[in-house]
Amino acid sequence: MKNVHLVLNWGGEWKSHHGEYWYEGRRAKAFAFSRDSNYDQLLDKVYNVTEIDKDHYRVSMTTLLQTFRPSMPIKIVDDDDVQLLLSRENVDPLVCISVEEIGHQSPEMKHNPPESSHNLHHVTQQSLHRSHKSHSQITSMYRSQSQITTISTPFTQITSSCIIYT
């Protein structure tokens, strides 16, 4: 069983310019991962490394394949997609995750998305639910504090994250 070194990046967003895409993240964690793994194992590892609570958040993954021509981000939805990423040699496949809150949570919520090791100021999920600020004010707070890219509704918050295979 051969391992690949993964670097998980999160707290950023996809960017594009003239048809080329890249992901700019603000947080990172490195770990080893088996090339023989499947979709569920990768998803479990993402939850474990980021300390995101599976009971409160749904994670989805996308990738950007290195091709002759620029490629758009592609969703990772099954074992075949994961094997394509893990089996490629001499490239740094990129996997980004989106984290979506599952339903409305009580103010006593026990888990928030993890903060970076750089101790950036962080507006918690709790404060968003207690806030009377508009969607644009909340989004502006995140952008002005160089935080997670956020899309908010009264019951949903989405953030983006990223994994780089090295």
C-alpha positions as CSV (number, residue, x, y, z in Angstrom):
1,M,0.0,0.0,0.0
2,K,1.7,3.2,-1.2
3,N,1.0,6.5,0.4
4,V,0.7,10.0,-1.1
5,H,1.3,13.1,1.0
6,L,-1.7,15.4,1.1
7,V,-1.9,19.0,2.1
8,L,-5.4,20.0,3.1
9,N,-6.1,23.7,2.5
10,W,-9.3,25.4,3.5
11,G,-10.8,28.8,4.2
12,G,-10.5,30.2,0.7
13,E,-12.1,30.3,-2.7
14,W,-11.8,29.3,-6.4
15,K,-10.4,32.0,-8.6
16,S,-10.2,32.2,-12.4
17,H,-8.6,34.4,-15.0
18,H,-8.9,33.9,-18.8
19,G,-10.2,30.4,-18.4
20,E,-7.6,29.2,-15.9
21,Y,-8.7,28.2,-12.4
22,W,-6.9,28.0,-9.1
23,Y,-7.8,27.8,-5.5
24,E,-6.6,30.3,-2.9
25,G,-6.8,28.9,0.7
26,R,-5.9,30.4,4.0
27,R,-5.5,27.2,6.2
28,A,-3.4,24.1,5.8
29,K,-2.7,20.7,7.3
30,A,-0.4,18.0,5.9
31,F,-0.9,14.2,6.3
32,A,-0.2,10.9,4.6
33,F,-3.0,9.1,2.7
34,S,-3.1,5.6,1.0
35,R,-3.3,5.6,-2.8
36,D,-5.6,2.5,-2.4
37,S,-8.3,4.6,-0.6
38,N,-11.9,5.1,-1.8
39,Y,-14.3,8.1,-1.7
40,D,-15.7,7.3,1.7
41,Q,-12.1,7.0,3.2
42,L,-11.1,10.3,1.7
43,L,-14.2,12.0,3.0
44,D,-13.7,10.6,6.5
45,K,-10.1,11.8,6.4
46,V,-11.2,15.3,5.4
47,Y,-13.7,15.4,8.3
48,N,-11.0,14.0,10.7
49,V,-8.2,16.4,9.7
50,T,-10.4,19.5,9.7
51,E,-12.3,18.4,12.8
52,I,-15.6,19.3,11.1
53,D,-18.6,17.6,12.8
54,K,-20.3,15.1,10.3
55,D,-23.5,15.5,12.2
56,H,-23.7,19.2,11.5
57,Y,-21.9,19.7,8.2
58,R,-21.9,18.1,4.8
59,V,-18.7,18.2,2.8
60,S,-18.5,17.9,-1.0
61,M,-15.3,17.8,-3.0
62,T,-14.1,19.2,-6.3
63,T,-10.8,18.8,-8.2
64,L,-8.9,20.6,-10.9
65,L,-7.2,18.2,-13.2
66,Q,-3.9,19.2,-14.8
67,T,-4.6,18.9,-18.5
68,F,-3.1,20.2,-21.8
69,R,-5.8,22.9,-21.9
70,P,-7.2,24.7,-18.9
71,S,-9.9,22.7,-17.1
72,M,-12.8,23.8,-15.0
73,P,-13.2,22.4,-11.4
74,I,-14.9,19.0,-11.5
75,K,-16.9,17.4,-8.7
76,I,-15.6,14.3,-7.0
77,V,-18.6,12.1,-6.4
78,D,-17.4,8.4,-6.3
79,D,-14.5,5.9,-6.0
80,D,-13.5,6.3,-9.6
81,D,-12.9,10.0,-9.2
82,V,-10.8,9.4,-6.1
83,Q,-8.7,6.7,-7.9
84,L,-8.1,9.0,-10.8
85,L,-6.6,11.6,-8.4
86,L,-4.6,9.2,-6.3
87,S,-3.1,7.1,-9.1
88,R,-1.7,10.1,-11.1
89,E,2.1,10.3,-10.9
90,N,4.3,13.4,-11.1
91,V,1.5,15.9,-10.6
92,D,0.0,17.7,-7.7
93,P,-3.8,16.9,-8.0
94,L,-5.9,19.5,-6.3
95,V,-9.1,18.7,-4.3
96,C,-11.2,21.5,-2.8
97,I,-14.1,20.9,-0.4
98,S,-17.2,22.9,0.3
99,V,-18.7,22.7,3.8
100,E,-22.4,23.2,4.1
101,E,-24.2,23.4,7.5
102,I,-27.0,20.7,7.7
103,G,-30.2,22.5,8.9
104,H,-30.5,25.2,11.5
105,Q,-28.5,24.7,14.7
106,S,-29.2,25.8,18.3
107,P,-27.1,28.5,19.9
108,E,-25.6,25.7,22.1
109,M,-23.8,24.3,19.0
110,K,-20.7,22.4,20.2
111,H,-18.6,22.6,17.1
112,N,-17.5,25.4,14.8
113,P,-15.3,25.0,11.7
114,P,-11.6,25.0,12.8
115,E,-9.6,28.1,12.9
116,S,-6.1,28.3,11.3
117,S,-2.9,28.0,13.2
118,H,-2.4,31.7,12.5
119,N,-5.3,32.6,14.9
120,L,-7.2,34.7,12.5
121,H,-10.3,36.4,13.9
122,H,-13.3,34.2,13.2
123,V,-17.0,34.9,13.2
124,T,-18.6,31.7,14.6
125,Q,-21.6,29.9,13.2
126,Q,-23.4,30.8,16.5
127,S,-22.9,34.5,16.0
128,L,-24.2,34.3,12.5
129,H,-27.4,32.7,13.8
130,R,-27.8,35.3,16.6
131,S,-26.9,38.2,14.3
132,H,-29.6,40.5,12.8
133,K,-27.2,41.6,10.1
134,S,-28.2,41.2,6.5
135,H,-26.5,38.7,4.1
136,S,-24.4,41.4,2.5
137,Q,-23.2,42.7,5.9
138,I,-22.2,39.2,7.0
139,T,-20.4,38.5,3.7
140,S,-18.6,41.9,4.0
141,M,-17.5,41.1,7.5
142,Y,-15.8,37.9,6.3
143,R,-14.2,39.6,3.3
144,S,-13.0,42.6,5.3
145,Q,-11.4,40.3,7.9
146,S,-9.7,38.1,5.2
147,Q,-11.8,35.1,6.3
148,I,-13.6,32.2,4.8
149,T,-15.5,32.9,1.6
150,T,-19.1,32.6,2.7
151,I,-22.5,32.4,1.2
152,S,-25.2,32.8,3.9
153,T,-28.9,32.2,4.1
154,P,-31.0,32.0,7.3
155,F,-30.4,28.2,7.5
156,T,-27.3,27.6,5.5
157,Q,-23.7,28.7,5.5
158,I,-21.2,27.4,2.8
159,T,-17.4,27.7,3.0
160,S,-14.8,26.4,0.7
161,S,-11.7,24.4,1.4
162,C,-8.9,22.7,-0.6
163,I,-6.6,19.6,-0.6
164,I,-3.4,19.5,-2.6
165,Y,-1.7,16.1,-3.2
166,T,2.1,16.2,-3.2
